[in-house]
């Protein structure tokens, strides 16, 4: 597996041994179980492509993984304006890449590894731009303040459209807290910051 200068490398889940996958633990059983029991099937059936993350300093150990799929998302008028699309392009839903799952090994959490993995995620999305057009990255973050803070730090914001839909469905009844928060990020965001 070729490694980048920073020591990180990716392999498709179908190229990683089941033993290496079984040794992964991020502290969230549903994410561990997906990697071990479902990721290969999703990958083969092209329902979500999972990349497994390694680092040269932890040879042979899975340090994390992420799953990407195609999606789309309606945007509010203000969200369209923030993207600079309001007057130029009008779509019912805007093309997006969905980050279906992201996990980092529990012993490595809180050390900046998640941010490194997100750089890999964004790189994968931008590198595939000649294959699939998408302006947005969307995800359903666990409704945990630490998780939401992590994504906000990386430029993600809560989807106004999704919030509006949830309110519409709930009507006047008190709404139970959702288990996830839909978040979005303009994939060109970093380009604008650094240009």
C-alpha atoms as an extended CHARMM CRD file, in Angstrom:
* protein
*
       195  EXT
         1         1  UNK       CA              0.0000000000        0.0000000000        0.0000000000  PROA      1               0.0000000000
         2         2  UNK       CA              1.4940000000        3.3650000000       -0.9790000000  PROA      2               0.0000000000
         3         3  UNK       CA              1.7720000000        5.8170000000        1.9150000000  PROA      3               0.0000000000
         4         4  UNK       CA              1.6530000000        9.5930000000        1.6820000000  PROA      4               0.0000000000
         5         5  UNK       CA              4.4650000000       11.7350000000        3.0870000000  PROA      5               0.0000000000
         6         6  UNK       CA              2.5390000000       12.0580000000        6.3440000000  PROA      6               0.0000000000
         7         7  UNK       CA              2.5100000000        8.2620000000        6.7020000000  PROA      7               0.0000000000
         8         8  UNK       CA             -1.1910000000        7.6950000000        5.9980000000  PROA      8               0.0000000000
         9         9  UNK       CA             -2.4780000000        5.1980000000        3.4750000000  PROA      9               0.0000000000
        10        10  UNK       CA             -5.8660000000        3.9180000000        2.3150000000  PROA      10              0.0000000000
        11        11  UNK       CA             -7.0410000000        0.5480000000        1.1140000000  PROA      11              0.0000000000
        12        12  UNK       CA            -10.5010000000       -0.4430000000       -0.0980000000  PROA      12              0.0000000000
        13        13  UNK       CA            -12.1470000000       -2.5750000000        2.5810000000  PROA      13              0.0000000000
        14        14  UNK       CA            -12.2580000000       -5.5500000000        0.1860000000  PROA      14              0.0000000000
        15        15  UNK       CA             -8.4290000000       -5.5910000000        0.1550000000  PROA      15              0.0000000000
        16        16  UNK       CA             -8.0590000000       -5.7370000000        3.9540000000  PROA      16              0.0000000000
        17        17  UNK       CA             -7.9660000000       -9.0500000000        5.8150000000  PROA      17              0.0000000000
        18        18  UNK       CA            -10.9800000000       -9.9060000000        7.9650000000  PROA      18              0.0000000000
        19        19  UNK       CA             -8.5650000000      -10.3680000000       10.9090000000  PROA      19              0.0000000000
        20        20  UNK       CA             -7.2960000000       -6.7760000000       10.6060000000  PROA      20              0.0000000000
        21        21  UNK       CA            -10.8900000000       -5.4970000000       10.4700000000  PROA      21              0.0000000000
        22        22  UNK       CA            -11.9410000000       -7.6070000000       13.4760000000  PROA      22              0.0000000000
        23        23  UNK       CA             -9.1820000000       -6.0230000000       15.5710000000  PROA      23              0.0000000000
        24        24  UNK       CA            -10.6040000000       -2.5120000000       15.0870000000  PROA      24              0.0000000000
        25        25  UNK       CA            -12.4890000000       -0.8560000000       17.9550000000  PROA      25              0.0000000000
        26        26  UNK       CA            -13.6580000000        2.7550000000       17.9210000000  PROA      26              0.0000000000
        27        27  UNK       CA            -15.7540000000        2.4840000000       21.0740000000  PROA      27              0.0000000000
        28        28  UNK       CA            -19.0580000000        2.5140000000       19.1770000000  PROA      28              0.0000000000
        29        29  UNK       CA            -20.3950000000       -1.0170000000       18.5890000000  PROA      29              0.0000000000
        30        30  UNK       CA            -22.5630000000       -0.0650000000       15.5830000000  PROA      30              0.0000000000
        31        31  UNK       CA            -19.5130000000        1.3540000000       13.7370000000  PROA      31              0.0000000000
        32        32  UNK       CA            -17.3080000000       -1.6340000000       14.6410000000  PROA      32              0.0000000000
        33        33  UNK       CA            -20.0250000000       -4.0390000000       13.5140000000  PROA      33              0.0000000000
        34        34  UNK       CA            -20.5100000000       -2.2280000000       10.1970000000  PROA      34              0.0000000000
        35        35  UNK       CA            -16.8030000000       -2.4900000000        9.3790000000  PROA      35              0.0000000000
        36        36  UNK       CA            -16.5710000000       -6.1860000000       10.2450000000  PROA      36              0.0000000000
        37        37  UNK       CA            -19.9500000000       -7.4480000000        8.9960000000  PROA      37              0.0000000000
        38        38  UNK       CA            -21.3680000000       -5.0930000000        6.3570000000  PROA      38              0.0000000000
        39        39  UNK       CA            -18.7180000000       -2.8640000000        4.7730000000  PROA      39              0.0000000000
        40        40  UNK       CA            -17.5140000000       -5.4970000000        2.2810000000  PROA      40              0.0000000000
        41        41  UNK       CA            -21.0870000000       -6.1690000000        1.1100000000  PROA      41              0.0000000000
        42        42  UNK       CA            -21.8530000000       -2.4470000000        0.7370000000  PROA      42              0.0000000000
        43        43  UNK       CA            -18.5830000000       -2.0220000000       -1.1690000000  PROA      43              0.0000000000
        44        44  UNK       CA            -19.1580000000       -4.9410000000       -3.5460000000  PROA      44              0.0000000000
        45        45  UNK       CA            -22.7710000000       -3.9000000000       -4.1830000000  PROA      45              0.0000000000
        46        46  UNK       CA            -21.6340000000       -0.2590000000       -4.7230000000  PROA      46              0.0000000000
        47        47  UNK       CA            -23.9540000000        1.0530000000       -2.0140000000  PROA      47              0.0000000000
        48        48  UNK       CA            -21.1240000000        2.7160000000       -0.1130000000  PROA      48              0.0000000000
        49        49  UNK       CA            -17.3720000000        2.5610000000       -0.7220000000  PROA      49              0.0000000000
        50        50  UNK       CA            -15.3700000000        2.0320000000        2.4500000000  PROA      50              0.0000000000
        51        51  UNK       CA            -11.7170000000        3.0340000000        2.6940000000  PROA      51              0.0000000000
        52        52  UNK       CA             -9.6440000000        1.6640000000        5.5640000000  PROA      52              0.0000000000
        53        53  UNK       CA             -6.9570000000        3.9690000000        6.9900000000  PROA      53              0.0000000000
        54        54  UNK       CA             -3.4910000000        2.8120000000        8.0300000000  PROA      54              0.0000000000
        55        55  UNK       CA             -0.3790000000        4.6340000000        9.2450000000  PROA      55              0.0000000000
        56        56  UNK       CA              3.2570000000        3.5420000000        8.8870000000  PROA      56              0.0000000000
        57        57  UNK       CA              3.8570000000        3.9480000000       12.6470000000  PROA      57              0.0000000000
        58        58  UNK       CA              1.0840000000        1.4390000000       13.4330000000  PROA      58              0.0000000000
        59        59  UNK       CA              1.9630000000       -1.1830000000       10.8490000000  PROA      59              0.0000000000
        60        60  UNK       CA             -0.8690000000       -3.5910000000       10.1260000000  PROA      60              0.0000000000
        61        61  UNK       CA             -3.3310000000       -1.9250000000       12.5010000000  PROA      61              0.0000000000
        62        62  UNK       CA             -6.4760000000       -0.2670000000       11.2210000000  PROA      62              0.0000000000
        63        63  UNK       CA             -6.5310000000        3.2600000000       12.6270000000  PROA      63              0.0000000000
        64        64  UNK       CA             -9.8540000000        4.2570000000       11.0960000000  PROA      64              0.0000000000
        65        65  UNK       CA            -12.2290000000        4.0170000000        8.1940000000  PROA      65              0.0000000000
        66        66  UNK       CA            -14.7990000000        5.9990000000        6.2600000000  PROA      66              0.0000000000
        67        67  UNK       CA            -17.6170000000        5.1780000000        3.8610000000  PROA      67              0.0000000000
        68        68  UNK       CA            -18.6480000000        7.4300000000        0.9680000000  PROA      68              0.0000000000
        69        69  UNK       CA            -21.7180000000        7.3030000000       -1.2860000000  PROA      69              0.0000000000
        70        70  UNK       CA            -23.4820000000        9.6000000000       -3.7290000000  PROA      70              0.0000000000
        71        71  UNK       CA            -26.4270000000       11.6340000000       -2.4870000000  PROA      71              0.0000000000
        72        72  UNK       CA            -28.1780000000       14.9570000000       -2.9380000000  PROA      72              0.0000000000
        73        73  UNK       CA            -29.7440000000       17.5120000000       -0.6450000000  PROA      73              0.0000000000
        74        74  UNK       CA            -32.3060000000       20.2710000000       -1.0860000000  PROA      74              0.0000000000
        75        75  UNK       CA            -31.0370000000       23.6060000000        0.2070000000  PROA      75              0.0000000000
        76        76  UNK       CA            -32.8430000000       26.5780000000        1.7060000000  PROA      76              0.0000000000
        77        77  UNK       CA            -32.6510000000       29.8570000000       -0.1850000000  PROA      77              0.0000000000
        78        78  UNK       CA            -30.1230000000       31.1860000000        2.3250000000  PROA      78              0.0000000000
        79        79  UNK       CA            -27.9350000000       28.0760000000        1.9400000000  PROA      79              0.0000000000
        80        80  UNK       CA            -28.0330000000       28.5010000000       -1.8420000000  PROA      80              0.0000000000
        81        81  UNK       CA            -26.9940000000       32.1330000000       -1.3740000000  PROA      81              0.0000000000
        82        82  UNK       CA            -24.0830000000       31.1680000000        0.8870000000  PROA      82              0.0000000000
        83        83  UNK       CA            -22.8240000000       28.8630000000       -1.8750000000  PROA      83              0.0000000000
        84        84  UNK       CA            -23.1630000000       31.6770000000       -4.3970000000  PROA      84              0.0000000000
        85        85  UNK       CA            -25.6560000000       29.6300000000       -6.4220000000  PROA      85              0.0000000000
        86        86  UNK       CA            -28.9210000000       31.4340000000       -5.7270000000  PROA      86              0.0000000000
        87        87  UNK       CA            -29.0150000000       33.4430000000       -8.9560000000  PROA      87              0.0000000000
        88        88  UNK       CA            -27.0120000000       31.1410000000      -11.2350000000  PROA      88              0.0000000000
        89        89  UNK       CA            -28.2650000000       27.6110000000      -10.6370000000  PROA      89              0.0000000000
        90        90  UNK       CA            -31.6210000000       26.4150000000       -9.3960000000  PROA      90              0.0000000000
        91        91  UNK       CA            -31.9680000000       22.7200000000       -8.6170000000  PROA      91              0.0000000000
        92        92  UNK       CA            -34.4910000000       20.8220000000       -6.5190000000  PROA      92              0.0000000000
        93        93  UNK       CA            -31.5670000000       19.0450000000       -4.8400000000  PROA      93              0.0000000000
        94        94  UNK       CA            -27.8340000000       19.6750000000       -5.0500000000  PROA      94              0.0000000000
        95        95  UNK       CA            -25.3640000000       16.8670000000       -5.7780000000  PROA      95              0.0000000000
        96        96  UNK       CA            -23.4680000000       15.6760000000       -2.7320000000  PROA      96              0.0000000000
        97        97  UNK       CA            -21.1390000000       13.0260000000       -1.4520000000  PROA      97              0.0000000000
        98        98  UNK       CA            -22.4000000000       11.4420000000        1.7110000000  PROA      98              0.0000000000
        99        99  UNK       CA            -19.9520000000       10.5340000000        4.4180000000  PROA      99              0.0000000000
       100       100  UNK       CA            -21.9310000000        7.5530000000        5.6640000000  PROA      100             0.0000000000
       101       101  UNK       CA            -19.5750000000        6.5080000000        8.4390000000  PROA      101             0.0000000000
       102       102  UNK       CA            -16.3330000000        7.7120000000        9.9710000000  PROA      102             0.0000000000
       103       103  UNK       CA            -14.5030000000        6.0270000000       12.8180000000  PROA      103             0.0000000000
       104       104  UNK       CA            -11.0950000000        6.2830000000       14.4760000000  PROA      104             0.0000000000
       105       105  UNK       CA             -9.6510000000        3.6300000000       16.7850000000  PROA      105             0.0000000000
       106       106  UNK       CA            -10.5470000000        4.4820000000       20.3750000000  PROA      106             0.0000000000
       107       107  UNK       CA             -6.9150000000        4.5550000000       21.5630000000  PROA      107             0.0000000000
       108       108  UNK       CA             -6.1220000000        7.2360000000       18.9600000000  PROA      108             0.0000000000
       109       109  UNK       CA             -9.0880000000        9.5480000000       19.5340000000  PROA      109             0.0000000000
       110       110  UNK       CA             -8.4270000000       13.0900000000       20.7400000000  PROA      110             0.0000000000
       111       111  UNK       CA             -4.9780000000       13.2120000000       19.0700000000  PROA      111             0.0000000000
       112       112  UNK       CA             -5.8870000000       14.9250000000       15.7920000000  PROA      112             0.0000000000
       113       113  UNK       CA             -6.1830000000       11.6350000000       13.8740000000  PROA      113             0.0000000000
       114       114  UNK       CA             -9.8570000000       12.3360000000       13.0640000000  PROA      114             0.0000000000
       115       115  UNK       CA             -8.8790000000       15.6060000000       11.3900000000  PROA      115             0.0000000000
       116       116  UNK       CA             -6.2050000000       13.7780000000        9.3860000000  PROA      116             0.0000000000
       117       117  UNK       CA             -8.7640000000       11.1860000000        8.3000000000  PROA      117             0.0000000000
       118       118  UNK       CA            -11.1630000000       13.9810000000        7.2860000000  PROA      118             0.0000000000
       119       119  UNK       CA             -8.3690000000       15.4840000000        5.1510000000  PROA      119             0.0000000000
       120       120  UNK       CA             -8.1600000000       12.0630000000        3.4450000000  PROA      120             0.0000000000
       121       121  UNK       CA            -11.9510000000       12.0530000000        2.9910000000  PROA      121             0.0000000000
       122       122  UNK       CA            -11.9500000000       15.4960000000        1.3970000000  PROA      122             0.0000000000
       123       123  UNK       CA             -8.9680000000       14.5300000000       -0.7720000000  PROA      123             0.0000000000
       124       124  UNK       CA            -10.7550000000       11.4160000000       -2.0120000000  PROA      124             0.0000000000
       125       125  UNK       CA            -13.8220000000       13.4780000000       -2.9010000000  PROA      125             0.0000000000
       126       126  UNK       CA            -11.8340000000       16.1430000000       -4.7240000000  PROA      126             0.0000000000
       127       127  UNK       CA             -9.6970000000       13.5190000000       -6.5090000000  PROA      127             0.0000000000
       128       128  UNK       CA            -12.8550000000       11.8900000000       -7.8900000000  PROA      128             0.0000000000
       129       129  UNK       CA            -14.1970000000       15.1640000000       -9.2770000000  PROA      129             0.0000000000
       130       130  UNK       CA            -13.7080000000       13.9890000000      -12.8600000000  PROA      130             0.0000000000
       131       131  UNK       CA            -15.9300000000       10.9600000000      -12.1510000000  PROA      131             0.0000000000
       132       132  UNK       CA            -18.7480000000       12.3900000000      -10.0860000000  PROA      132             0.0000000000
       133       133  UNK       CA            -19.9200000000       15.9760000000       -9.6480000000  PROA      133             0.0000000000
       134       134  UNK       CA            -20.7730000000       17.0360000000       -6.1320000000  PROA      134             0.0000000000
       135       135  UNK       CA            -20.6770000000       20.4540000000       -4.5090000000  PROA      135             0.0000000000
       136       136  UNK       CA            -21.5720000000       19.3370000000       -0.9940000000  PROA      136             0.0000000000
       137       137  UNK       CA            -20.3640000000       16.8360000000        1.5480000000  PROA      137             0.0000000000
       138       138  UNK       CA            -23.1920000000       15.7430000000        3.8270000000  PROA      138             0.0000000000
       139       139  UNK       CA            -23.2800000000       13.5430000000        6.8880000000  PROA      139             0.0000000000
       140       140  UNK       CA            -25.5370000000       12.5120000000        9.7240000000  PROA      140             0.0000000000
       141       141  UNK       CA            -23.4440000000       13.2260000000       12.8210000000  PROA      141             0.0000000000
       142       142  UNK       CA            -24.2500000000       11.3740000000       16.0230000000  PROA      142             0.0000000000
       143       143  UNK       CA            -26.2110000000       13.8890000000       18.0920000000  PROA      143             0.0000000000
       144       144  UNK       CA            -23.4040000000       14.1240000000       20.6190000000  PROA      144             0.0000000000
       145       145  UNK       CA            -22.0070000000       17.6100000000       21.3850000000  PROA      145             0.0000000000
       146       146  UNK       CA            -18.4100000000       16.3740000000       21.0200000000  PROA      146             0.0000000000
       147       147  UNK       CA            -19.1200000000       14.8830000000       17.5790000000  PROA      147             0.0000000000
       148       148  UNK       CA            -21.0300000000       17.9420000000       16.3350000000  PROA      148             0.0000000000
       149       149  UNK       CA            -18.2080000000       20.2130000000       17.6090000000  PROA      149             0.0000000000
       150       150  UNK       CA            -15.6550000000       18.0990000000       15.7150000000  PROA      150             0.0000000000
       151       151  UNK       CA            -17.4820000000       18.5560000000       12.4110000000  PROA      151             0.0000000000
       152       152  UNK       CA            -18.1440000000       22.2610000000       13.0170000000  PROA      152             0.0000000000
       153       153  UNK       CA            -14.4140000000       22.7650000000       13.5320000000  PROA      153             0.0000000000
       154       154  UNK       CA            -13.9160000000       21.3160000000       10.0340000000  PROA      154             0.0000000000
       155       155  UNK       CA            -16.3660000000       23.7410000000        8.4020000000  PROA      155             0.0000000000
       156       156  UNK       CA            -19.5790000000       21.7040000000        8.5760000000  PROA      156             0.0000000000
       157       157  UNK       CA            -22.8750000000       23.3510000000        9.5060000000  PROA      157             0.0000000000
       158       158  UNK       CA            -26.2760000000       21.9910000000       10.4370000000  PROA      158             0.0000000000
       159       159  UNK       CA            -28.5370000000       21.6760000000        7.3980000000  PROA      159             0.0000000000
       160       160  UNK       CA            -31.2410000000       24.3330000000        7.5920000000  PROA      160             0.0000000000
       161       161  UNK       CA            -33.3790000000       22.3850000000        5.1080000000  PROA      161             0.0000000000
       162       162  UNK       CA            -33.2220000000       19.2100000000        7.2560000000  PROA      162             0.0000000000
       163       163  UNK       CA            -34.0930000000       21.1700000000       10.3980000000  PROA      163             0.0000000000
       164       164  UNK       CA            -37.0490000000       22.7770000000        8.6140000000  PROA      164             0.0000000000
       165       165  UNK       CA            -38.2870000000       19.3380000000        7.4700000000  PROA      165             0.0000000000
       166       166  UNK       CA            -38.0120000000       17.9050000000       10.9880000000  PROA      166             0.0000000000
       167       167  UNK       CA            -39.9990000000       20.8220000000       12.3910000000  PROA      167             0.0000000000
       168       168  UNK       CA            -42.6350000000       20.4230000000        9.6770000000  PROA      168             0.0000000000
       169       169  UNK       CA            -43.0370000000       16.6990000000       10.4620000000  PROA      169             0.0000000000
       170       170  UNK       CA            -43.2670000000       17.3150000000       14.2070000000  PROA      170             0.0000000000
       171       171  UNK       CA            -45.8310000000       20.0620000000       13.7250000000  PROA      171             0.0000000000
       172       172  UNK       CA            -46.8720000000       21.5640000000       17.0370000000  PROA      172             0.0000000000
       173       173  UNK       CA            -46.0100000000       18.4780000000       19.0820000000  PROA      173             0.0000000000
       174       174  UNK       CA            -42.8460000000       18.5590000000       21.1700000000  PROA      174             0.0000000000
       175       175  UNK       CA            -40.1660000000       16.8580000000       19.1500000000  PROA      175             0.0000000000
       176       176  UNK       CA            -37.9680000000       14.1800000000       20.6650000000  PROA      176             0.0000000000
       177       177  UNK       CA            -34.2680000000       14.8460000000       20.1820000000  PROA      177             0.0000000000
       178       178  UNK       CA            -33.0160000000       13.2530000000       16.9740000000  PROA      178             0.0000000000
       179       179  UNK       CA            -30.2690000000       10.6460000000       17.1920000000  PROA      179             0.0000000000
       180       180  UNK       CA            -28.3440000000       12.4080000000       14.4150000000  PROA      180             0.0000000000
       181       181  UNK       CA            -27.8150000000       15.9120000000       13.0830000000  PROA      181             0.0000000000
       182       182  UNK       CA            -27.6050000000       16.3950000000        9.3120000000  PROA      182             0.0000000000
       183       183  UNK       CA            -24.5730000000       18.5460000000        8.5430000000  PROA      183             0.0000000000
       184       184  UNK       CA            -23.2560000000       19.9600000000        5.2770000000  PROA      184             0.0000000000
       185       185  UNK       CA            -20.0770000000       21.4940000000        3.9490000000  PROA      185             0.0000000000
       186       186  UNK       CA            -19.2840000000       23.1390000000        0.6380000000  PROA      186             0.0000000000
       187       187  UNK       CA            -16.4990000000       20.9620000000       -0.8170000000  PROA      187             0.0000000000
       188       188  UNK       CA            -14.9670000000       24.0930000000       -2.3530000000  PROA      188             0.0000000000
       189       189  UNK       CA            -14.7990000000       25.7230000000        1.1090000000  PROA      189             0.0000000000
       190       190  UNK       CA            -11.0810000000       25.0970000000        1.6810000000  PROA      190             0.0000000000
       191       191  UNK       CA            -10.2000000000       26.1860000000       -1.8130000000  PROA      191             0.0000000000
       192       192  UNK       CA            -11.8080000000       29.5500000000       -1.1270000000  PROA      192             0.0000000000
       193       193  UNK       CA            -10.0370000000       29.8910000000        2.2250000000  PROA      193             0.0000000000
       194       194  UNK       CA             -6.5980000000       29.2080000000        0.8010000000  PROA      194             0.0000000000
       195       195  UNK       CA             -6.9580000000       30.9880000000       -2.5580000000  PROA      195             0.0000000000
